[in-house]
Amino acid sequence: MVGEFGGRGVDLTSTEGKWQNKLVDYIGANNLYWTYWCLNPNSGDTGGLFQDDWTTWNTAKQTMLDRIMQPISGGGGTTVPAAPAGLTATAGNAQVTLSWTASSGATGYNVKRATTSGGPYTTVASGVTATSYTNTGLTNGTAYYYVVSAVNSAGESPNSAAAFATPAGGGGTTVPAAPTGLTATAGNGQISLNWSASTGATSYNVKRATTSGGTYTTVATGVTGTTYTNQGLTNGTTYYYVVSAVNSAGESPNSAAASAIPTGGSGIPSSSLVVQYKAGDTNPSDNQIKPFFNIKNNGTTAVNLSDLKLRYYFSKEGTQSMQSWIDWAAIGAANIQRTFTDTYVELSFTAAAGSIPAGGQTGEIQLRMAKSDWSNFDESNDYSFDPTKTAFADWNKVTLYQNGTLVWGLEP
């Protein structure tokens, strides 16, 4: 489309006349839309289609513009038809039959197909003159998505709303509908799923992701009931689930998703204290463990560090005694004490460590641990170890206690 243009000179010798004529020829050659300025003769340098006497029509300009003017269709002109409505898709054996409502003024229809909801669509039939079409040669058990557009001499309509169907083999069996009513209930290291039965389903597939929308991985197939408990999960991680229904004709689309966060004990406590963690050493199989911590106080009052204890969970794989060091701490390495059990190291703080002011933090605490014989660890399954955390981040697999009460994190 060309914006409005105009000028006084339309001859073939002046600069103004030359560019106007060349522009008109370009518009005509490329069939562009355009607007000409204007009727008013007293419009400065452009003049108008009236001469300056406001009476005489400027025939030279009109002659130039006649080269690109086209008649406007009246009430009887052809317009692009509306998109077809009421599209339905009915599955058969290796085929899908489509039906739709006629679009006024359409002389034909284009049928388009995709194997994913929303496309992209590929045209599988054009110039269809009826309001039905059967797409044959399909794969049983695969969901096919269709749209239809209407066509006439004025052009092609937008696509219709989509419809889908899943062709099935003989015997009258059709692919079941997607399960509905999926719910997810969190437990300690597990999530229990429930859903409504799909008519004709003989089993169900359960699929899981750790991000909303997937990608989903199948975690269970051949589930014959309408419940499933997914165990061995990581507390504090959000899991997303979908379920599909299966029979001899194929597999349904996925259900709507449901999510839950498994928690240990009574769940994540509500507190203004937060523990941040980063891995000072990301190698899971060397002879030292180096977890670094930062305790934040998001509350409105100061917290005495001597009231707090922090636990980092690990396994030492042996009977050797443990030794540890605070390589550096903003609150003073001498003010941090370490106590070991078979499953965790606990950090406590002397009165000299002071307090964490409201909105403040301890700053970095660099802990380093080793066995007395300096043999290697295997941290790959340690509860609190996360080699991906190379910068401080909130981490609920390190627990914090205030006066003996859990105020942050999830116990294993």
N, C-alpha and C positions, 0 to 999 in steps of 0.2 A: 504494500500500500504506500502511496506517495502522499505526503501532507500537501496542504494547499500551496499553490504557486500562482504567479501572475506577473504581468509587466505591461508597459505601454506599447513597446515595439513588437510587432509580429512579422516584420519583413525578413527577408533572407540576406540582408546586407549588414544591418547593424548588429553589434554584439548582443544586445538584448533580444533582438528578433531571432538571431541564430540559436541562442541557447534555449529559448522557448520552443522553437520548432524541433530542435533535437530532443528535448525532453518529451514533447508530445509523441514523437516517433518511438522513443524508448518505452513510454507507457503503453502505446498500442502494441508494440512488438512483444511485450511481456504480460499483456492483459492485466494491468495493475488497476487498483482503485485509486481515485484521485479527487481533488476538490480544487476549483478555480476561484481566485479572488479577483474581482467580486462584481456586483452590479453597480455599485457606487462609483461614478466617474471622478469624484473629488477625493480619491484615496491616495494622494501623494504620488509616489513614483510608479505605482502599479496601474493607475487609471482604473477602468472598469469596462463592463460590457456595454454600458451606455456611454455615448459620447458626452463631452462636457456640457452640451446643451440639455442634458437629462431627457432628451426625446429620441435622438437618433441612435439606433442600435449599431454597435461596432461590428460590421459584417466581416471585416478582416479577421478579427479575433474569433468570431463565430465559425468562420470557414476553417480556421486552424483547429479549433476544438472539435469540429464535426468529424475529424479524422479518428477521434478516440471515443466519441459518444455512442452509446448503445441504447436502444429503446428499453424502457422499464416495462416488465410484464404487468398486465392488469390483473383483475380478479381471476381471470381464467388461466393465469400463468402456472407453470409447474413449479412446485417447491419440493425440497427434500422431505421424504416421509419421516414420520416419527419412528422411534425405536419400537420394535415389536414388543408386545406385552404378553403375559401369561405363559411364558415358556415352561414346558414340563419335559422331563426326561424319564423314560420307562426302560428298565433293563430287560434284556432278553439273553439268549444264549449267544455269546460273542457279538452282541449288537446292542445298540441303544436307539430307541425310537423317540423322536422329538416332535412336539406339537406346540403351536403358538397362535396367538390371535392376529388376524390380518392387520397390517398398517395401511391406513387410507392413502391412496395414491401410489402404493408400491407396485412395481412391475416384476419384482423378483426379490429373492432373499439370499444372503450369504450365511453359511453355517460355519462356525469356528469352534475349535476344540483345544483343550489343554488337559494335562494330567496333574496339574496342581491348581488349587483354588486361587483365582485371581489372575491366572495366565502365567506366561504369555500364551496367547491363542494363535493357532494356525488354522487358516481357512481350509476346510475339508470338502466344501461344496459351494458353488456359486451359481447364480441364475436359477435358483430353485423357485418355481412358480406356485407351488402349493404351500400350505401352512403346516406341513409335516415333512419329516425326513427321517429315514432310518440309516444310521451309520453302522455298517457291517464290518466284519473282519477284525473285531476287537479282541482284547485279551481278557478272558474271564478272571474276575477277582481284582481287576484294576479299576479304580475310580476315574471316570472321565467327566470333565467339566465343559459345558457348552454355553455359547452366546450366539445370538442371531441378529443380523442387521438387515434393514430394508433398503431397497435400491430402486431408483427410477432415473429418468434422464437428467434430473437436477443434481443427483449425487447419491451418497450413501448415508443412512442414518447412523446415530450412535449405536453401540451394541446394546442388546437387551440385558435385563438382569440375568444372572447365570443360573443354570440348573445342572445337577449332576446325577449320575447313576453309575452303578457298578455291574457290568454284565456278569451273568452266572451260567454255569453249565446246565445240562439237561436235568430232568427229574423234578423241575418246578422249584428247586431250592434257590433262594436269592440271598445275596450278601446281607447280613444283619445291619441294622442301623447302629450308629455310634452309641455307646453306653451314655446314660445321663445320670445326673445326681451324684457325681464323684465327690467324695469328701476325704480329707486327709487329717488324721489326728496324731499329734506328736506324742512320743513316749521317750524313755531314756535309751538313746541310741537306736531308736526305731520309729517308724511311722506306719499307722494302720489305715488302710484304704477301704472304702465302701462305695458301691455304686448300684444303680438299678439294672436289673436284667434286661438284655436286648432280646427281643423275640427272634427265635430261630438260631440263637448263638449256642454253640456247643462248648466254647471255651473263650478265654480272654487273654490278651497280652498286656502286660503292665510295663510302662516305659517311664524313664526318669531323666531329669536334667537338673543342673545346678544353676541355670539361668532361666529367667522367664522367657517362654517362647521356644525353648530348646536350644540346641539340638538334643533330641531325646534318644536315650539308649534303652533297649529292651532289657529289663531285669527279671522278667518272669514270663513264660509262655505256658499255654495249656492249663491256665487256671480255670477250674470248672465251677467254682463258686463265684459269689459277687463280693468277696472280701479278700484282702491280701495284706500281710504285714511284712514290710521291708526292714530287715534287721541289719546290724553291723554298720550303722550310720554314724556320722560324726556330729556330736552334740554341738549346737550353735550354728550349724550350716543350714541354709534354706534349700529344701528339695522340692522340685516341681514334678508333678505326675500327670500322665494321661493314660487312658485305657482304651483298647480297641476290642471289638467283638469278632469272633472267628467262627466259620462253619465250612462245610465242604465247598461252598461257592466262592469263598474268599474272606478277606479281612475288611472290616468297616473302617471308615475314617476314625481318627482319634476323637476321644471325648473332649469336652472342655477341661481345662487344666485345674488342678487343685494343688496347694502347697502347704507345707508345715515345716517347723524347725524343731528337731528333736532336742531335748534338754535332759541333763542329769539331775537327780535329786528333785528339789522343788523348783528348778528352773533358774534363769538368770535373776539374781536379786536386783532390787531397785535401790540404787545408791548414787551419790554424787561423786564417788571415787571410781577412777578408771585406771586400769593397768595397760600400758602400752609395751610392746615387745618388738625386738628385732633380733635376727640371728647374727651374732658376731662371727660365727664360723658355720658355713653352710655345708661343710663336708660331714656326712652322717657316720663315717667309719674311721675317723682319726682318733687320737688318744686324748682329746680335750673337748669339753662342751663349753660353749661361750654364749649364754643367753644374756642379752642386755635389756634393762627395764627402765621405765619412766612411769611414776605414779602421778596422776593428775587429780586435782581437787576442783570439781565443777560446782561445788556448793558455795554457800554464802558465809560460812564460818571456817576458821582454821582447824586443821586436824593434826593432833600430836602424832609424830611418827612412832613414838614408843608404844602407841596403842595398836600398831599395825603389824601384821605378819603376812609375808608373800610366799606362795608355794609354786615351785616349778617341778613338773612331773617328768620323770625319766626312769630308765632301767639301766643298771650298771653291768649286767651280764657277768656275774661272778661274785665271789665272797670277799674281794679285796675291800679294804677301807678306802674312804674317799677323802680327798684333800681339796681345798678351794682357796681362791683369792678374790679380792675385789681389786681389779686392776686400776679402776678409777671410778670416782663417784663425786658428783657435785656437792653432796651433803657430807662428804668425808668418808673415806674407805674404812677408817678405824671405828666409825659409828655403826657399822653394819655387821651383824653376827650371822653365822650360818650353822644350821643343824640338819643332819642327814637322817633319813629313814630308808627303807628298802625301795620306796617308790617316789620319793620327792626330796628336794632340798628346800628348807624353809629359811627365809631371810627375816630377821627381826632387827629392830633399831633401838639404839640407846637413847637416853634423854638428850644427850649432846647433839643428836641428829636434828633436834628442833622440831618444827612443825611445817606443814604445807599450808600456806595462806589460801584464803578463798580465791578461787580462780588461778591458783598457782600450781606448781609441779615440783617434783624432787630434782628434776634434771636426770641425766643419764647415770645409770648404775651398771657397771661392767663386771659381771660375774664370770669367773673361769673355774672349771672343775676338772679333776683328773683322778684316776685310780692311783693307789699308792705304788703299784708296780708299773704304772704308765702304759698299760695295755690298752688296746683300742676298744671303743664303744661301737654299738650298733644303734644309732638314733633313728633309724628309718621308721620304727613303729612307736617312738616315744610320743606320749600324749601331747606334751607342750611344744615339741620341736616343729618348726615350720621354716624350711630353708628358703621359701619364696618371700619371706618377710625380711628384706634387706634394708628397709627403712622403718622407723617406728610407726606402729599401727595398733589400734585397740585389739586386744587378743584375749578372748574369754577362756582360753585353755590354760591361763595362768590365774590362780585364784588369790584373792586378797581378803584378809580377815581383820575386823576391827573389834578389839576386846573379845576375841574368840568367835565372833559372828561373821559368817560369810557375807561380804558386801560387794564382791565382784567375781565374775567368772563362773565356770561350770566344773564341778568336780568330776573326775572320770568315773 
